[in-house]
């Protein structure tokens, strides 16, 4: 849970830092100042030219003394303010701020930074990712819990705390019943502790969830045989469809069938095992025994002879096979 909280905090931090400075966006609302200074400057320049031209013309004109008291210098000044109607009066009022208004172009360029519109997507996208992460984390919560208990059990085993290890493995399987490594380790500990019935229950639970586990089926069948349980054959037959081509499994099933005097079925399984691993002397000997029980004596003699010729049998079994060969030759 702490990992999710940290991830959400990181996303919140990135969302807060991914915004745009509002000061840089203000010029978007004021696009006109760039035009006003130019108009004002043009009007002012025209007004100045008009005044300068008029004054120059007046200088060139020599006033006639006979026309009365015209030499008053104040007259032209008054005429300057009245004759050119509006531009002369308004020009000074607009020209003066021109030097101040001319500064904003540097800020107006920031309008191009409208790309920050991406900010909502940057915030929304991590939110969707966070939702997916939370969903995946919730779905995977059980396996992580079982794995933690499994690793704790291994640590307990290294420290010699077998009882604690068994308890941790049982918790792991309660959280995730399909944790095969935890179940196999638990079964091994239970067998070593002499708790064979508990080990059988665990094996049956595991095979009930997934019968495609030949090694687990073989171990359960072996424990059932030791307890005198006739269910060993049924255990092996349920998993047999998933053990085709597994010579060890088929030979083990053949031996169990042979113990129950089901020799015809045992021969079939020995033949399948030898097809997967030809020449195994133990399996040849076992097949010879079942063939002899089925009164298929020539085939039994051939099987014993092949086992004898291998030279790979232990001394006690080698002697048994030699005696069988001599018996069937008579």
N, C-alpha and C positions, 0 to 999 in steps of 0.2 A: 504494500500500500504506500510505503514511503517513497518508493521509486516513482509511482504515478504522481504523487504530490509534487515531487521535485520536477518532474517533466512538465506539469501544469504551470509551476512557477516560472520555469524557463520560457515557456510559451508566452506567459503574460508579460515577462520582461521584454521579450523580442517584439511583442505587439505594441508595448508602450514606446519602445525606442524606434519603432519603424514609422512613426508619424512624420508630419511636415511642420516646420516652424511657421506658425500663423502669421508672423510678421512678413514673411516672404510672399504670402498669398494676397496681402492687402492690395497691392497695385492692380490686381485683376479687376477691381471694382472701379478704377479711375483711369480709363484709357484716353481721356480728352486733353489733359494738361500739355501733351506734346504738341497739339495743334494751336492752343491759345497763345503761347509765347510767339510763335511764328506770325500769326495774324497781327498781334500787338506790335511786333517789331516792324512789320510792313507798314502798318498805319502810321507809326511814329516817324519812320523814315520819310514817308510821303509828306507828312506835315512839316517836317524840318525842311525838306526841299522847297515846299511852297513858300514858307516863311523866308528862307534864304533868297529865293528868286525875287520875291516881292521887295525885300529890303535892298537887294542889289539894284532893282529898277528905280527905286526911290532915290538911291544915292546918285544915279546917273541924271536924274531930273534936277535941274537947278531951280530952286524956288524963285518966283518973281516978286520983288518987294512991293510992286504996285498992287498986288492982290490982297493986301491987307495983312492983318496980324497972323499969318500962317506959320511963321518960323517956330512955333511952339513944338519942341521935340516930343512933348507928351502925346501929340496927336497920333503919330504912327504907332506908338505903343498901344493906344486904345484901339486903333484899327486892327492891330494884330489879333487882339482878343475877340473882335466882333466880326470882322470880314470873313475869315475862314471859319465856317460855322462849328460843326461838331468835332472833326478830327483833331483840331489844334488843342481843344480843351481836354479831350479824353486821352490823347497820346501820352502826356506825362504820367497820368495815373496808371497806365498799363505798362509803360516801359520800365518804370522803376522796379517792379517785382520781377522783371524778366530775368535778371541775374539769379534770383532765388529759385524760380520755377524751372530753370534750365537744368538743375541738378538731378531731378527724378529719372532721366533716361536710364541710369545705371540700375535703378530699382525696377523700372518697367520691364527690363530684360528678364527678370525673375519670373515673369508670367509664363515663360517657356517651361518652367519647372512644374507644369500641370501634371507631369508624370506621376506625382504623389497620389493621384487618384487610385493607384494600385494599392494604397494602404489598406482599404477594406478587404481586398483579396488576401493580402498578407496575413491579416488577422483571422479571416474566416478559414483559410486553408489549414493552418495549424490546429484550429478547433476541430475540423473534420478528422485530421490525423489523430488528435488526442482521443476522439471518440472511438476510432478504430483500435487504437492502442489499448484503451480500457477494455474494449470487447475481447480483444485477443488475450489480454492479461487475465480476464475473468475466466475465459475458456481454458486457459493453461494453468489455472491456479492449482488444480488437483495434482497433475504430474509434478509440479515444482515441490508441493508439499511432500509427496511420497518420495521424491528423490532426496529431499533433505533428511527425511527419516532413514532412508537407506544409507546415506553417507554417515549419518550419526551412528548407525549400527556397525558399520565397518570400523569407525573410530573406536567404538566400545570393544570390538573384537581385538583390535591391536593392543588395547589396554587390558585384555583378559577379562572383561566384564561380559560374560556370555549371557547372563540373565537379562541385562540391560539391552544387549544386542537383539535378543529374541523379541523383547517388548517393542523395540524400535521397528523391527521388521514387520511385526504384526500391525503396528500403526500405519506403516507404509502401504500394506496390502489393504487395509480398511479404506485408505484414501484412494488408492488406485489398484484394484484387484488384478489388473493386467501387467503389473510390474514383475516381469518374469525373473529378473535377476534377484529381486528381493525374495520371491517365493522359493527359488532354487537354494538360495543361501539359508533361508529359514528351514527348509526341509532337511538340509544337510546338518544343521545344528540340532534339530529335533531328533534325527536318527542317532547322532553321536551322543546325545543326552539320554538315549534309551526311550524316548517318547515316540514310539513307532506308530501308535494309533493316531496321534496328533499329526505326524508326518503324512500318514495316509490321507487324512482329511484334507490337508493342504494340497496334496497331489490331485485328489479327486476334484477339488474346487478349481484348480488350475486347468485340468483337462475338460471340465465342464464348460469353462469359458472358451477354451480353444483346444480341440482334440488334436491339432496338427503339431504335436510335440512328442515325437517318438521316444526320446530319451526319458522324458517324464513318465510316459506310459510304461516303459521297461522297468523303471525304478519302482513304480507303484505295483506292477505285477510281481516283482521280486519280493517286496514286503508282504504282499498278499499270500504268496507261496509260503513264506516263513511263518505266517500266522495260520496256515492251513485253510486259507480262504480260496474257494473254488472260483472266485470271480476273476482270477488272473487272466484266463483265456479271453473272457469278455472284454477286459480292459485292453488287451493287445489287439483284438479284432476290431474294436472301435477306431483305433488309430491306424490300423493296417492300410487303409486307402491312401494315407499320407506318408507311408513308408515304403512305397514301391521302389525297388532298386537298392534298398538299404539291406545289404546282406546280413549284417549283424542282427538287425531287428527280426528279419524273417527266420534266421536260424534260431534266435531265442524263442520265437513263437513256436517253431517246430519242436524244440526241446520241451516246452510246456505241454504241447499237445501230446507228445510222446509219453510224458509222465502220467497223463490222463488216459493212456491206452488208445488214443485216437491216432493210430499209426498211418492210416491212409492220408489224413490231412497233414500229418507231420511230413510225409514223403513229399507232398506238393510244396510245402514251405522250404524243405531242404533243397529241392531242385531249384527253386527260385533264388535261394541264397547262393547256391553254387553257380548259377548263371551270372550273378552279379560279381562273385569273387571265386573264380574256378580254382580247384585244386586244394581247397582248405581241408586238411586231413581230419580235423575234428568233425567237421560237418559231413564228410564222407563216411566216417565211422558211424555217426548218428543216423544217417540215411540207411546204411547197411543194417542197423539194428531194426529200424521200422520195416524195411523191405523183408527181412527175415520173418518178422512177426506177421507180415501179410502173406507169407508163404511164397514170396517172389524170390526164390532162392538164387537163380542165376544172376539176377540183378544185384542181390545182396552180396554175393561172392565178388562181383566186379567192383562194387563200392569198397569192400574191405581190402581188396588187393590194391586199389589205387591209394588208399590210406596207408597201407603197409609200405608201398613203394616210395612214398614221399620222404620217409626217414626223418620227419619233423615231429613225430609224436613223442610225448614224454615216455620214459621207460615203462611205467606201469600200463599205459594205454597201448604201447607198442606190443607188449606181450599179449594183451587182450585181443588185439586185431590179428596177430599171428595165429592164435588158437582158433579164432573164428574162420580164418582162411582154411586151416587144416580140417576143421569140422565140416565145412561146406564142400570141400573137395571129395569127401568120402562118399 
